Amino acid sequence: MIIIKDISPQAPVHLLMIPRTHYAGVNEMSESESAVLGRCFYKLGRMEDKLGLTDGYRTIINRGSNGGQTVMHLHVHILGGKKLGEKMLQIN
């Protein structure tokens, strides 16, 4: 995986965790391939301090147009750096 800064941050810390293998969405992964996400989250848990996420964070995966997915490569949004509100989504 790679972790990069989001170009349109929605929080003081807004990162993207991206598996190196291409999947348009989680629906394209086989059961065995889904272990990739497990390893990504395991590594994220070990990197919290380095990424500035010591006081907690939120992870989000957008899937499909109704889910807000605009980039057709599976990625996980990581939001933190301040106390986040309780509402997790905005419905248009």
Summary of the structure (lengths in Angstrom):
residues: 92
radius of gyration: 13.3
end to end distance: 31.6
largest distance: 35.6
contacts: 209
relative contact order: 0.27
helix: 24%
strand: 21%
